[in-house]
Amino acid sequence: MTTIREIARLSGSSVTTVSRVINHHPYVSEEKRLKIQAIIDELGYKPNILARNLSFGKSNTLGVMVPYTNQPYFDAILSGIIHQAFQQGMMVSLLPTDYDKEVEKSYLEKMATGAFDGMIVLSKANPLSVFAPYKEQVVFCEKIEDPSYASIYIDRLTVYRRVFQALKQQGCSEVAITINRAPEKSTSARYLVDAYQEIYGVIPENRLFKDCLTYEDGCEVGRHCGQDPTLQAVVTNGDEIAAGIQAVIERPLFLVGQEQTLLSEILNFSTICHPLMELGEKATHLFQEKRPKTIQLTSTFINRQPDFSFS
């Protein structure tokens, strides 16, 4: 493999001069620059980008800590991050965790060694204290009460309240909900449960379906719903889950998904539109600002069944 030293030897120049040519620095005569560049082209030399970036104290790479990479929710945020990072000339490194605390810690340690300049955390398993030593390099895509952290989040609680209020106003009294992680571990799950209980009171055990993440999970929920003739509506944690329920249920049921994917439009069930791509883009902007700041975004309830009869 060709090295800078070899180019310096062949051109009769110093390593410093060759480095200046490679990095387009001034203070090199045009004659010498052309001679060195000709040798570089002839040998097909490619600079070690990682080494060069590290010598400048940056990698020009943004790490994105994400639990899963095959879910519409996270995919939409990632699209926003990647789009904005591309505009800024940055590379993006996906850091999947499957909510493994030790994996999350390993990524933080890699960031500390300069593997990437900073990190956007879409969701996490570890407490905030684990991230404290790295706070200046991290942006969180969830609400962080401590103003010394950079965070951007969606005001889910408000839109969840609107959903349950709308259902109650339409005459719905029997509602179930689906979540993925337990409320004590997931802010979004906690807000969904809290909003339900503000409008309908304590949620019965048989009206809270946990560990729901995929279309297949929705189908399983749908089979349980089919055995409960009093159930009138299900507010889910994603359009895929709502689609799975609709696929197996054999009677009218008011369904609410989340993310406003094509599924909700084709199958014509209600959904919650979260500004996920905007979240990703603004998270990347926030990372570039390099200062603690909190940004709140709002969601919209799309009611596609305003005349649904609950009688």
DOFIMAR-923775 format. One record per atom (N, C-alpha, C, O, CB): residue in three letters; z, x, y. Coordinates in steps of 0.02 Angstrom, whole numbers, plus 50000, padded with zeros to 5 digits. Glycine has a CB too. Example, Ala and Ser with C-alpha at 12.3 -4.5 7.8 and 13.67 -1.06 7.14 Angstrom:
<nodes>
ala503905066049716 ala503905061549775 ala503905066049835 ala504235071249834 ala504525056549776 ser503545064249888 ser503575068449947 ser503945064550002 ser504025067050057 ser502865070449970 
</nodes>
This chain:
<nodes>
met500005004249940 met500005000050000 met500005004450063 met500405009150068 met500624995250000 thr499565003050108 thr499505006950169 thr500135006050212 thr500395000550218 thr498885004850209 thr500365011650241 thr500955011450284 thr500775013650354 thr500245016550366 thr501515015850255 ile501225012350401 ile501125014550470 ile501085022150473 ile500695024950512 ile501695011950516 arg501495025450433 arg501485032850433 arg500795035550413 arg500565040550441 arg502025035550385 glu500485032350364 glu499825034550341 glu499305033650397 glu498885037950408 glu499605030750278 ile499345027950431 ile498885026750487 ile499005031950542 ile498525034350573 ile498975019550515 ala499635033550554 ala499795038550605 ala499495045350586 ala499235048950629 ala500565039150614 arg499545047150522 arg499285053650499 arg498525053950507 arg498255058850531 arg499475054850426 leu498185048550486 leu497455048450488 leu497185048350559 leu496645051050573 leu497195042450450 ser497555045250604 ser497325044650674 ser497565050450718 ser497345051150775 ser497555038150703 gly498025054450690 gly498295059950730 gly498755057550785 gly498825060850837 gly497735064050759 ser499065051750774 ser499515048850824 ser500215048450797 ser500335049550737 ser499265041850846 ser500685046850840 ser501375045950818 ser501465038950789 ser501075034450802 ser501865047050877 val501995038050749 val502155031550721 val502285026550777 val502095020650772 val502775031950674 thr502615028750830 thr502755024350887 thr502115021750919 thr502075015950937 thr503175028150940 thr501625026050926 thr500985024050956 thr500635018950912 thr500365013950937 thr500535030050968 val500625020150847 val500315015450800 val500675008650804 val500355003450804 val500335018150728 ser501335008850807 ser501725002750812 ser501554998850875 ser501524992750874 ser502475004250810 arg501445002450930 arg501264999150993 arg500584995650987 arg500494990151014 arg501245004251050 val500114998850954 val499454995750944 val499514989450902 val499234984250919 val498965000750911 ile499894989950847 ile499974984250802 ile500294978350838 ile500104972550827 ile500404986250741 asn500784979850881 asn501154974550916 asn500874972950985 asn501194969351024 asn501874976450922 his500274975651000 his499924974151063 his500334975951124 his500334972351175 his499744966751065 his500684981551120 his501074983851177 his500634988251222 his500144991051200 his501694987851153 pro500824988851286 pro500434993151333 pro500605000551322 pro500925002451273 pro500584991051406 tyr500395004551369 tyr500535011751369 tyr500185015451313 tyr500445020451288 tyr501285012851365 val499595013051292 val499185016651244 val498485016951274 val498215011851295 val499175013151172 ser498185022951276 ser497515023551305 ser497015019451264 ser497105018451204 ser497295030951308 glu496495017151297 glu495995013051264 glu495655016851208 glu495525014051154 glu495475010551314 glu495515023351219 glu495195027351167 glu495625027851105 glu495385026951049 glu495055034451195 lys496265029151114 lys496715029851057 lys496815023051022 lys496845022750961 lys497405032651080 arg496855017751063 arg496945011051035 arg496355009350989 arg496465006750934 arg497015005851091 leu495745010651012 leu495155009050972 leu495125013150908 leu494935010650855 leu494515010251013 lys495325019550912 lys495325023850853 lys495825021350801 lys495675021050741 lys495495031150873 ile496425019650824 ile496945017250778 ile496735010550748 ile496835009350688 ile497625016550814 gln496455006150790 gln496264999550765 gln495705000050713 gln495694996250665 gln496034995050823 ala495255004850723 ala494705005850674 ala494985007850606 ala494745005550555 ala494215011150700 ile495485012250606 ile495805014350543 ile496175008550511 ile496155007550450 ile496285020250554 ile496515004650552 ile496874998650526 ile496384993950492 ile496514991450438 ile497244995050584 asp495814992750525 asp495314988150497 asp495004991050433 asp494884987450385 asp494764986850549 glu494874997550433 glu494565000750375 glu495015000450314 glu494784999150258 glu494385007950391 leu495655001550324 leu496135001550269 leu496384994550251 leu496724993650201 leu496735005950286 gly496214989650293 gly496444982750280 gly497194982050286 gly497504978250249 gly496224980550211 tyr497494985750332 tyr498224985650340 tyr498464979050367 tyr498184976350415 tyr498454991450385 lys498994976350336 lys499324970250360 lys500054971950373 lys500394974350328 lys499254964450308 pro500304970650432 pro501004972250447 pro501484967950407 pro501324962150392 pro501134971450522 asn502054970650391 asn502584966950357 asn502914962450409 asn503314964650450 asn503114971750324 ile502734955950407 ile502964951250458 ile503724950750458 ile504034950750512 ile502664944350446 leu504024950350398 leu504754949650395 leu505104955650427 leu505564954850466 leu504984948950322 ala504864961650409 ala505174967650437 ala505084967950513 ala505544969750549 ala504884973950405 arg504484966050535 arg504354966250607 arg504794961250644 arg505084962750697 arg503614964750622 asn504854955150617 asn505264950150649 asn506004952150651 asn506344951250701 asn505194943550613 leu506234955050595 leu506934957250592 leu507054962750643 leu507604963150672 leu507114959650522 ser506554967050654 ser506644972350704 ser506704969450774 ser507004972450818 ser506054977250701 phe506404963450784 phe506464960050849 phe507084955650852 phe507224952650904 phe505844955950862 gly507464955250797 gly508074951250795 gly507954943850783 gly508394939850796 gly508434952050859 lys507374941950757 lys507234934950741 lys506714934550686 lys506314939050676 lys506994931150804 ser506724928950650 ser506254927950595 ser505694923150612 ser505204922650577 ser506624925450533 asn505784919450669 asn505314914250689 asn505254908850637 asn504744905550631 asn504624917350703 thr505794907950598 thr505814902850545 thr506414898250555 thr506964900550569 thr505844906250476 leu506284891850549 leu506804886750554 leu506964884050485 leu506524881550451 leu506584881050602 gly507594884450464 gly507794881650400 gly507974874350409 gly508274872350459 gly508394885550371 val507804870250359 val507974863050361 val508354861350297 val508064861250243 val507334858650368 met509004860050305 met509424858250248 met509324850850233 met509484846550274 met510174859950262 val509074849350173 val508914842450154 val509144841150083 val509024845350039 val508144841150162 pro509464835550070 pro509704834050002 pro509144833249952 pro509154836049897 pro510134827850002 tyr508634829249971 tyr508064827749927 tyr507424828549967 tyr507414827650028 tyr508124820649897 thr506894830149932 thr506244830849966 thr505744825649941 thr505134826449951 thr505964837849956 asn505984820449908 asn505524815449881 asn505734808349901 asn505594803549865 asn505484815949805 gln506064807749958 gln506284801249982 gln505964799750050 gln505924804150093 gln507054801049988 pro505724793550060 pro505384791850123 pro505804793350185 pro505534795550235 pro505204784550122 tyr506454792250181 tyr506894793350239 tyr506854800650261 tyr506704802050319 tyr507614791450222 phe506994805150216 phe506994812250233 phe506284814850246 phe506184819250288 phe507324816350178 asp505794812150209 asp505104814350220 asp504874812950291 asp504524817050321 asp504644810750170 ala505074807150318 ala504874805350386 ala505184810050438 ala504854812150485 ala505054798150402 ile505824811750428 ile506154816450474 ile505824823250470 ile505694826450521 ile506904816950458 leu505684825450408 leu505354831850398 leu504674832150433 leu504494837350461 leu505274833350324 ser504304826650431 ser503654826450464 ser503724827850539 ser503334831450568 ser503314819550454 gly504244824850569 gly504364826050640 gly504554833250655 gly504324836150704 gly504904821450665 ile504984836050612 ile505194843050621 ile504594847750615 ile504494852150657 ile505734844950570 ile504204846850562 ile503644851350549 ile503124850850605 ile502844855850627 ile503314849650482 his502994844650628 his502504843750682 his502724847450745 his502324850950777 his502414836250697 gln503354846650763 gln503594849850824 gln503654857350816 gln503504861150863 gln504274846950844 ala503874859650758 ala503924866850746 ala503244870150750 ala503174875750776 ala504254868250677 phe502734866750724 phe502044869350726 phe501824870150799 phe501494875150816 phe501564864750689 gln501994865250840 gln501814865650911 gln502144871650945 gln501874874450993 gln502014859150947 gln502734873550920 gln503104879050949 gln502954885750915 gln503234890950933 gln503854877750945 gly502494885650866 gly502314891850832 gly502844894350784 gly502874900350770 gly502164897050882 met503244889750758 met503774891650712 met503604889650641 met503244884750629 met504444888450733 met503854893450593 met503794891650523 met504414887650502 met504944888350532 met503714897950478 val504334883450452 val504884879250427 val505014880950354 val504554881150313 val504724871750435 ser505644882050338 ser505844883450269 ser506284877750245 ser506824876550272 ser506224890250264 leu506064874150193 leu506444868550166 leu507004871250121 leu506894875650080 leu505994863750126 leu507604868450131 leu508194870850095 leu508514864950058 leu509004862150082 leu508704874050144 pro508244863050000 pro508514857349962 pro509204858849933 pro509324864449910 pro508034855349906 thr509654853949934 thr510344855149912 thr510584850549856 thr511034852449818 thr510804854349970 asp510284844649850 asp510544839649803 asp511284838249815 asp511654836749768 asp510424841949729 tyr511494838949877 tyr512194838049897 tyr512674842649859 tyr513244840749845 tyr512404830849888 asp512454848649843 asp512874853649809 asp513204857949863 asp512854861349901 asp512444858049759 lys513854857849867 lys514214861349919 lys514104868849918 lys514034872049970 lys514954859949914 glu514074871749858 glu513974878949853 glu513274880949874 glu513174886249903 glu514114881249781 val512784876849859 val512104878249880 val512064878149957 val511744882349987 val511604873049850 glu512394873149987 glu512404872850061 glu512704879350090 glu512434882050138 glu512814866750084 lys513254881650062 lys513574887750086 lys513114893850078 lys513094898150122 lys514224889050048 ser512734894050023 ser512284899750012 ser511744899950065 ser511544905450087 ser511974899349942 tyr511494894150087 tyr510984894050139 tyr511274896450206 tyr510944899950244 tyr510694886950147 leu511894894550220 leu512214896750282 leu512294904350282 leu512194907650333 leu512904893350291 glu512464907150224 glu512534914350219 glu511864917850228 glu511834923150259 glu512834916250150 lys511334914950202 lys510664917850211 lys510464917650285 lys510164922450310 lys510144914050169 met510634912250319 met510484911850390 met510854917350428 met510584920250475 met510684904850418 ala511464918750408 ala511864923850441 ala511554930850434 ala511674935250476 ala512574923950414 thr511164931850381 thr510834938350371 thr510164938850407 thr509844944050405 thr510734939650296 gly509954933350439 gly509324933550477 gly508734930750440 gly508164931550462 gly509184940350497 ala508844927450382 ala508284924550344 ala507914919350385 ala507314918550378 ala508534921550279 phe508274915650428 phe507964911050475 phe508394910850538 phe508994912350537 phe507884903950445 asp508084908850593 asp508414909150658 asp508944903850667 asp509424904850705 asp507914908550713 gly508874898350633 gly509354892950639 gly509204887550588 gly508764888450545 gly509344889950709 met509564882050593 met509514876950541 met509594869950570 met510014868850614 met510034878250486 ile509204865350544 ile509304858250557 ile509574855150493 ile509274855850439 ile508634854650579 val510144851850498 val510474848950439 val510354841450439 val510604837850482 val511244850550439 leu509964839050391 leu509804831950387 leu510384827950359 leu510514822350381 leu509184830750345 ser510734830750311 ser511324827550282 ser511704832950243 ser511404837750219 ser511134821450235 lys512354832150237 lys512754837450207 lys513304834750163 lys513504828850168 lys513064841850261 ala513554839050118 ala514114837250075 ala514764840550099 ala515304837750091 ala513974839250003 asn514704846450129 asn515294850150152 asn515574847150216 asn515214844050255 asn515104857450163 pro516234848150227 pro516524846050291 pro516264850250348 pro515984855650338 pro517294846450288 leu516354847750408 leu516084851150467 leu516384858150475 leu516054862650502 leu516234847050530 ser516994859150452 ser517324865650460 ser516934871250427 ser516964877050450 ser518024865350430 val516564869750374 val516164874850339 val515604877450385 val515404883250381 val515864872050274 phe515364873050429 phe514804874850473 phe515044877950539 phe514644880650577 phe514384868750487 ala515694877650552 ala515964879850616 ala515764886950636 ala515594888050694 ala516714879250615 pro515784891850590 pro515604898650610 pro514864899450630 pro514674904450661 pro515744903350554 tyr514464894350613 tyr513744894850626 tyr513504889750678 tyr512904888750686 tyr513354893850561 lys513974886550713 lys513804880750754 lys513264882150806 lys512884877650823 lys514424878350789 glu513234888250832 glu512734889750883 glu512024889850857 glu511544889750896 glu512894896450915 gln511954890150790 gln511284890450760 gln511084883950724 gln510554883650694 gln511244896150711 val511514878850727 val511414872950687 val511354866650729 val511714865750778 val511984872050636 val510874862250710 val510814855650739 val510914850550682 val510604851250629 val510104854650773 phe511344845650694 phe511484840550643 phe511114834050658 phe511074831950716 phe512244839250639 cys510834831050606 cys510504824550614 cys510984818950594 cys510824814650553 cys509854824150571 glu511574819150621 glu512084813950612 glu512564814550670 glu512584819550705 glu512454814750543 lys512954809350680 lys513414809250736 lys513994814150724 lys514344813650673 lys513694802150749 ile514084818850770 ile514644823550767 ile515084822250828 ile514864822750885 ile514374831050766 glu515714820550815 glu516164818750870 glu516324824750915 glu516444823950974 glu516794815850842 asp516344830650886 asp516514836750924 asp515934838550970 asp515394840250945 asp516684842550876 pro516024838351036 pro515464839651083 pro515244846951084 pro514754848551118 pro515674837651152 ser515584851351049 ser515384858351048 ser514814859650998 ser514574865350992 ser515974862851032 tyr514604854450962 tyr514054854950914 tyr513434851450943 tyr513494846950983 tyr514254851850846 ala512854853650921 ala512224850350938 ala512064845150885 ala512044846750825 ala511634855450946 ser511964838950905 ser511824833750856 ser511384828350885 ser511404826950945 ser512484830650830 ile510994825250842 ile510584819550860 ile510654814450804 ile510624816250745 ile509824821550871 tyr510744808150822 tyr510884803150770 tyr510594796350790 tyr510434795050848 tyr511634802550758 ile510544792150740 ile510314785250750 ile510924780650750 ile511364781050707 ile509814783050694 asp510954776250799 asp511504771450805 asp511424765950752 asp511174760550768 asp511544768450877 arg511614767450691 arg511524762750636 arg511994756750640 arg511794751150625 arg511624766350570 leu512604757950661 leu513094752550660 leu512854746550701 leu512944740850679 leu513764755050686 thr512564747850759 thr512334742350801 thr511784738250768 thr511814732050768 thr512074745050868 val511294741550739 val510744737850707 val510984734350643 val510744728950628 val510164742550690 tyr511454737350607 tyr511724734050547 tyr512094727550567 tyr512044722550533 tyr512204738750509 arg512464727850622 arg512804721850646 arg512284716350661 arg512384710550644 arg513224723350709 arg511734718350693 arg511224713450711 arg510934710150648 arg510794704150648 arg510664716750751 val510844714050596 val510564711350534 val511024706050505 val510804700550490 val510454716950482 phe511664707650499 phe512134702850469 phe512254696850514 phe512344691250490 phe512794706250454 gln512244697950580 gln512304692350626 gln511704687650620 gln511784681550621 gln512364694850699 ala511104690450614 ala510494686450607 ala510524682450542 ala510334676550541 ala509874690850608 leu510744685550488 leu510804682050424 leu511294676150429 leu511154670650405 leu511014686850368 lys511854677450461 lys512354672150467 lys512104666450510 lys512224660650495 lys513004674950496 gln511744668150564 gln511464663050608 gln510944658750573 gln510844652950590 gln511174666250670 gln510594661850524 gln510094658050486 gln510404653950430 gln510054650250395 gln509574662850456 gly511064654450423 gly511404650450373 gly511564653950308 gly511764650750260 gly511004644450358 cys511484660550306 cys511624664350245 cys512364666050240 cys512654668850287 cys511194670750243 ser512674664350184 ser513384665650175 ser513534670350117 ser514084672950112 ser513754659150164 glu513044671450073 glu513154675550013 glu512684681550015 glu512094681050000 glu513044671349948 val512964687350033 val512564693350044 val512834699150003 val513434700049997 val512554695150119 ala512374703049975 ala512554709249940 ala512244715049978 ala511774714150017 ala512314709149865 ile512504721049967 ile512204727049997 ile512134732549945 ile512494732649895 ile512634729450057 thr511674737049957 thr511584742849913 thr511694749249954 thr511494749650012 thr510884742849880 ile512004754249923 ile512104760649955 ile511954766149904 ile511904764749844 ile512834761349983 asn511884772249927 asn511794777849881 asn512454781249869 asn512764780349816 asn511274782949909 arg512694785149917 arg513334788549910 arg513914784049932 arg513804779149969 arg513344795049950 ala514514785649910 ala515104781749927 ala515224781950003 ala515064786950035 ala515724784449889 pro515504776650032 pro515624776350104 pro516034782150132 pro515934784250189 pro515954769950122 glu516504784650092 glu516914790250116 glu516524796850119 glu516764801650149 glu517524791050071 lys515934797050088 lys515524803050089 lys514904802350133 lys514634807350156 lys515304804750018 ser514694796250146 ser514074795050183 ser514214790750244 ser514474785250239 ser513554791650138 thr514034793350303 thr514124789650365 thr513714783250365 thr513954777950385 thr513944793950425 ser513084783650343 ser512654777750343 ser512924772350297 ser512894766350313 ser511934779650323 ala513174774350238 ala513464769450192 ala514094766250222 ala514204760250216 ala513644772750124 arg514494770350255 arg515104767750286 arg514934762650341 arg515264757550346 arg515524773450315 tyr514434764150382 tyr514234759550435 tyr513974753050406 tyr514104747650434 tyr513714762750480 leu513604753350351 leu513334747250321 leu513894742850295 leu513894736850305 leu512844748950264 val514384745950261 val514954742250236 val515374739450294 val515584733750292 val515394746750191 asp515484743550345 asp515884741350402 asp515554735450437 asp515894730550455 asp515974747050452 ala514894735750448 ala514544730250481 ala514584723850440 ala514694718450468 ala513814732150494 tyr514504724550375 tyr514564718650331 tyr515244715450340 tyr515294709350349 tyr514454720650256 gln515764719550337 gln516444716850338 gln516644714150406 gln517084709850411 gln516944722250316 glu516324716550460 glu516444713750526 glu516194706450529 glu516504702250562 glu516094717950580 ile515644705050495 ile515334698450499 ile515564693850442 ile515664687950452 ile514574699150497 tyr515634696650382 tyr515774692550323 tyr516464693550292 tyr516644690050244 tyr515254693750272 gly516844698350317 gly517494699650286 gly517434704750230 gly516904707750219 gly517804693250260 val517984705650194 val518004710750141 val517464709350089 val517384703750066 val518704710750107 ile517094714550072 ile516534713750026 ile516784713349954 ile517154717749932 ile516024719450034 pro516584708249916 pro516784707849846 pro516474713649806 pro515944716049823 pro516554701049815 glu516824715649754 glu516594721349714 glu515904720149684 glu515504724849679 glu517084722749659 asn515754713949665 asn515114712549634 asn514544711749684 asn513974710249665 asn515164706249592 arg514694712749748 arg514184712249800 arg514024719049831 arg513654719549880 arg514394707349855 leu514324724349803 leu514194731149827 leu513894735249770 leu514234736949722 leu514844734449853 phe513254736849775 phe512894740649724 phe512844747949747 phe512554749449800 phe512184737649710 lys513114752449707 lys513134759549725 lys512604763649687 lys512274761149642 lys513834762449710 asp512534769949707 asp512074774649675 asp511344772149675 asp510984773049626 asp512294776049603 cys511144768949729 cys510464766349735 cys510044771149777 cys510194772349835 cys510464759249765 leu509514773749747 leu509104778649782 leu508354777549771 leu507944779049815 leu509284785549760 thr508164774749713 thr507464774349694 thr507244767149682 thr507654762449681 thr507334778549633 tyr506594766349672 tyr506304759849654 tyr506624757249589 tyr506774751349583 tyr505544760349646 glu506714761749541 glu507014759849477 glu507734757349486 glu507944752649452 glu507004765749428 asp508094760449532 asp508774758049547 asp508744751049575 asp509174746849560 asp509134762849596 gly508244749749617 gly508154743049644 gly508014737949590 gly508264732349593 gly507594743049695 cys507614739849541 cys507464735249485 cys508104733549448 cys508204727749428 cys506954738449437 glu508544738449438 glu509174737249404 glu509614732549444 glu509934728049416 glu509544743849391 val509634733449510 val510004728949553 val509714721949549 val510074716949546 val510004731449626 gly509054721449548 gly508714714949543 gly508904711249480 gly508984705149482 gly507974715849545 arg508984714749425 arg509194711449362 arg509894708649368 arg510044703249342 arg509154716449303 his510334712249403 his511014709649414 his510994703649461 his511354698749450 his511474715149443 cys510584704049513 cys510524698549560 cys510274692249526 cys510474686649544 cys510064700449618 gly509834693049478 gly509564687349442 gly510084683549403 gly509984677749386 gly509024689649395 gln510654686849389 gln511194683649352 gln511714680549398 gln512224677849375 gln511524688649306 asp511594680849463 asp512064678149513 asp511704672749554 asp511404674349605 asp512344683749560 pro511744666549532 pro511364661149565 pro511594659549636 pro511234656249673 pro511404654949524 thr512194661849655 thr512454660349722 thr512214665349774 thr512254664049834 thr513214660149721 leu511964671049752 leu511754676249798 leu511134674149837 leu510654671649808 leu511614682849760 gln511154675149903 gln510594672949946 gln510194678649978 gln509604677849993 gln510864668550000 ala510524684349988 ala510184689850022 ala510464696549999 ala511044697049978 ala510264689150099 val510044701750005 val510264708549990 val510024713050046 val509424713350061 val510004711049920 val510484716550078 val510314721550128 val510354728250093 val510884730450072 val510804721250191 thr509784731550088 thr509744737750049 thr509744743950094 thr509714743450155 thr509104737750006 asn509794749650062 asn509784756050099 asn509094759250099 asn509024765150116 asn510284760850069 gly508574755450080 gly507904758250083 gly507374753250059 gly507524748950018 gly507864764450041 asp506764753850084 asp506224749350064 asp506074749849990 asp505894744849959 asp505604750950104 glu506134755849961 glu505994756549889 glu506474752349848 glu506274749249798 glu506044763949868 ile507104752249867 ile507604748249830 ile507444740849838 ile507454737149789 ile508324749749856 ala507274738749899 ala507104731649910 ala506484729749870 ala506464724249842 ala506974730349985 ala505994734149866 ala505394732849827 ala505554732149753 ala505274727849719 ala504874738349837 gly506004736249728 gly506214735849658 gly506554729249643 gly506434726249590 gly506674741549640 ile506974726949688 ile507314720549679 ile506794714949677 ile506824710649633 ile507824719249736 gln506334715049725 gln505834709649728 gln505394709649666 gln505144704349647 gln505394710549791 ala505294715349635 ala504854715849577 ala505124712049516 ala504744709849474 ala504734723049559 val505794711449512 val506084708449452 val506424701749464 val506534697949417 val506584713249422 ile506584700249526 ile506934693949540 ile506444688149534 ile505864688749557 ile507264694049610 glu506654682749505 glu506194677149492 glu506344671049536 glu506104665549522 glu506234675049420 arg506724672049588 arg506874666549635 arg506864669249706 arg506914675249716 arg507554663149618 pro506814664849756 pro506814667149825 pro507464670749843 pro508004668349828 pro506704661249873 leu507394676449874 leu507974680449895 leu507784684049959 leu507264687149963 leu508194685449839 phe508214683550009 phe508074686850073 phe508234694250065 phe508804696150051 phe508494683650132 leu507734698450074 leu507824705650065 leu507724709350131 leu507284707850170 leu507324708250013 val508154714250141 val508094718650200 val508064725850175 val508524728250141 val508694717650249 gly507514729250191 gly507454736350173 gly507634740650233 gly507924738250282 gly506754737950149 gln507474746950228 gln507554751650284 gln506984756750282 gln506734758550229 gln508244755150281 glu506784758950341 glu506274763950353 glu505594761050372 glu505164764850395 glu506194768250292 gln505484754650364 gln504844751450381 gln504254755350352 gln503804757450388 gln504764750950457 thr504264756250286 thr503704759350252 thr503164754150239 thr503254748250253 thr503934762750186 leu502604756450212 leu502054751950196 leu502264746650145 leu501994741150145 leu501454755950170 leu502744748350103 leu502984743650053 leu503234737150085 leu503074731750062 leu503544746750011 ser503624737850139 ser503904731850170 ser503364727550201 ser503434721450203 ser504414733850224 glu502824730650225 glu502284726750254 glu501874723150200 glu501724717250207 glu501824731250295 ile501714726750147 ile501314723750093 ile501694718250058 ile501414712950043 ile501104729150042 leu502334719450044 leu502734714550007 leu503064709450053 leu503374704750030 leu503274718049966 asn502994710550119 asn503224705750170 asn503964704250166 asn504164698450170 asn502824699350163 phe504374709350160 phe505094708150166 phe505344711550231 phe505024716050257 phe505494710950104 ser505904709150255 ser506184711750318 ser506414719050308 ser506544721250253 ser506774707450342 thr506454722550364 thr506654729650359 thr506964731950424 thr506924728450475 thr506054734150340 ile507264737750422 ile507534740850482 ile507114746950498 ile507024751450456 ile508294742850472 cys506844747150558 cys506424752750578 cys506844758050614 cys507074756950670 cys505844750350625 his506954763650580 his507304769250610 his506794774150640 his506284775450608 his507764772850558 pro506904776750699 pro506424781450729 pro506494788450698 pro506714793150730 pro506544781950806 leu506294789050635 leu506424795050596 leu505994801050619 leu506254806650624 leu506304793750523 met505354799850631 met504934805450653 met505164807950722 met505164813950735 met504184803250656 glu505344803250765 glu505604805150831 glu506254809150823 glu506374813950860 glu505734798850874 leu506664807150775 leu507284810750761 leu507134818050744 leu507454822650769 leu507674807450704 gly506634819050700 gly506454825850680 gly506184829950738 gly506354835750746 gly505944825650625 glu505744826850778 glu505454830450835 glu505984832450886 glu505994838050910 glu504924826050869 lys506434827650901 lys506954829150952 lys507474833950925 lys507774837750964 lys507284822650974 ala507594833850859 ala508054838750830 ala507784845750839 ala508164850450852 ala508174837250755 thr507124846550832 thr506804853050841 thr506834855250914 thr506954861050929 thr506074852850817 his506734850450960 his506804851951031 his507524854351046 his507634859151083 his506634845751074 leu507994850751016 leu508704852351027 leu508864859351002 leu509254863051032 leu509154847150994 phe508564861150945 phe508664867950919 phe508414873150968 phe508724878350978 phe508314868650851 gln507844871650999 gln507544876351047 gln507984877151109 gln507974882451142 gln506844874051067 glu508354871951127 glu508774872251187 glu509374876951179 glu509624879551229 glu509014865351205 lys509594877951118 lys510144882651104 lys510784880951142 lys511114885351169 lys509924889751121 arg510954874551145 arg511584872651178 arg511854866251148 arg511464862151123 arg511474871851254 pro512514865351149 pro512804859251120 pro512604853151160 pro512634853151222 pro513564859851117 lys512404847951125 lys512174841851158 lys512164836351105 lys512034837651047 lys511474842851191 thr512284830151127 thr512264824551081 thr511744819551105 thr511754817451163 thr512964821151075 ile511294817551060 ile510754812851076 ile510804806851029 ile510874807650969 ile510054816151071 gln510774800851057 gln510794794751017 gln510124791151020 gln509824790351073 gln511354790051041 leu509874788950962 leu509264785050957 leu509434778050931 leu509964777150899 leu508744788450911 thr509004773250943 thr509134766350922 thr508614764050871 thr508044766350870 thr509144761650982 ser508824759350829 ser508394756550777 ser508234749250792 ser508554746150835 ser508714757150707 thr507744746450756 thr507524739550768 thr507534735650702 thr507294738150651 thr506824739450799 phe507794729550704 phe507774725150646 phe507134721150649 phe507014717450697 phe508394720450644 ile506714721650597 ile506094717950593 ile506194712250543 ile506184713250483 ile505494722650571 asn506284706350570 asn506424700450528 asn505764696950511 asn505474693550554 asn506904695450565 arg505524697850451 arg504894694950430 arg504984688050398 arg504494684950377 arg504534699550382 gln505604685850394 gln505734679250364 gln506204675150408 gln506734672950384 gln506034680150293 pro506024674150471 pro506484670550516 pro506594663250497 pro507084660250519 pro506224670850587 asp506144660450457 asp506214653450437 asp506434652650365 asp506374647250336 asp505544649850447 phe506704658050336 phe506934657750266 phe507484652550260 phe507944652350300 phe507184664750242 ser507424648350208 ser507914642950198 ser508464645350150 ser508314647450093 ser507574636650171 phe509084644950172 phe509654646950130 phe510004640850100 phe510524641550068 phe510144651050171 ser509724635050108 ser510034628950082 ser509904628250007 ser510134623349977 ser509784622750119 
</nodes>
